[in-house]
Amino acid sequence: MKQLSTTRLLSTATVAALLGLMAAPSFAGNYAEGDPRPVSMNSSTTRAAVASDAQQWLKTAPTQGYTDGISQQAAVVSANTRAAVAADTRLWMQSGLAAKQNTESGTDASRPGYRQAAAEYARLRASPAYGALVDQLKNQQAAAAAQNTVR
């Protein structure tokens, strides 16, 4: 009886060891399985040749949506400061417009609650409180930057 339990123990240990050996490659990761590391590819084309080719292509490239001789309007981008964006976001949330836009119905301008929140947002955005909030946030950001400066 004692020899039978020893034999079972040894056979169980042998099976466990074999299973462990079979599973070992899966713990090694992709590189052990022959997946090469990314290597930069060298090109025989010079940078100047690529730039010249791109410029040549742009001269004859079709325009997107402006095919009838109307020149494309230059994109106008406004550069807001972090403080202006943060102030605008606070007013958007404070007015309740954020809560109205993040509902199941989404942005539904026909609902009175949404129109009321949009009017409140417009009022807050046009008020002097917006400029004061921008200045306050600029001062906070400047203080935080000064505090994090290594001396």
N, C-alpha and C positions, 0 to 999 in steps of 0.2 A: 504494500500500500504506500509506504514511504517512497519507494523507488518510482512508483507510478506518478506521484505528485512532483518529484524531482524531474522526471522526464517531461512532464507537461510544462513545467516551469522553464526548462531549457528550450523546448520547442517553441514556446511562446516568446521567449527572449530572442530566439533566432529569427522568427517571423518578424518581430518588431524591428530588429536590426536590419533585415532585408528591406522592409518597407521604408525605413529611415534612409537607407542608401539610395533607394529608388526616388525618393522625394527630394533629396539633397540638391539636384540641379535646379529645381524650381525655386529654391531660395537664393540661388546665386545671382539672379537678375539677368537682364537681356545681354549684357556684355559677355558673360561667361558662355552664353549659348551661340556666340558668333555674330551678334549684332554689332556692326562696327560703329565706332564713335563718329559723329559728324566731322567731316574734313572739308576745309574750304577748297573750292575748286579754282584752279588757275585758268585764266583766260588768255588766249593769244591776241585778243583785241585790246588796243590801248584805250585809255579813258577818253582821250581826245577824239578817237574814231567813233566811240559810242556816242559822245556828245554831238558830234557832227551829224551822225546818222539820225539822232533824235530830232535835231533842228531841221534837217531835210524833211523828215516825215511830218513834222508839225506844219510845215509850209503847205502841204497838200492834204492834210488830214481834214476829214469832213467835220463840220460844226454840229453840235448836238442841239437841234431845235431852232437853229437860226439859219435856215437854208435859203431864205428868199432875199438875201442881201441886207438884212437888218443886222447891224453890228451888235455884238453881244455887250450888254451893259456890265460895267465893272461892279464887282461885288462890294457892297458897303458893309464893313465890319466895325462894330463899335467895341471899343476896348474899355470894359468896366473894370474897376479895381475889385479886389477881393472883398473889400469893405462894402462897396456898392451892391455887389451880388448878395452878400450875407444880409445886408439891410433889406434888400428887396425880398429875399426869401422869408425873413422874419415878418415883414408886412403881409406877404401872401398868406402865411400861416395864421397871423393874428386876425386878418380879415375874415377868415373862415373859408376862403376860396380853395385852399388846399384840401380841406375836408370835403368840400362839395365836389371837387374834381376826382377825388379818390374813392368814389362810391361805385356801386354796381351800375348805376345809370351813366356814370362818367360825366363828361362835360355836357350838360344839357342846359343850354341858355334859355330854354323856354320855361324852366321852373323858377318860381318866384324866389326861392331860397338862394339859388345860384345867382340870379340877377342882383339880389340884395348884397351878397358877398362880393360880387364883382364891383358894385358901386362903392362898397366900403373900401375895397382894395385900391380903387382909383382915387378915392378921397385921401386915403393914407399916403399914397404914392405922391400925390400933388401937394401934400401938406409940408410945412417946414420941419415937421418931426422926422421926415425921411432924411433930410440933410443933416440934422442933428445926430441921427442914428448912424449915418455913414461916418461922420466925424468921430463919434464915440468909438466905433469899431476900428477906425484907422488908428486912433490913439492906443487902443488895446493891443492891436497887432504890432505897433511900433514898440510898445512897452515889452511885449513878449519877445520880440526880436532882440531888443537891447538886453533883456535878461538872459537870453540864450547865447549871446555873443561871448566867444572865448577871449579872455583877457590875458 
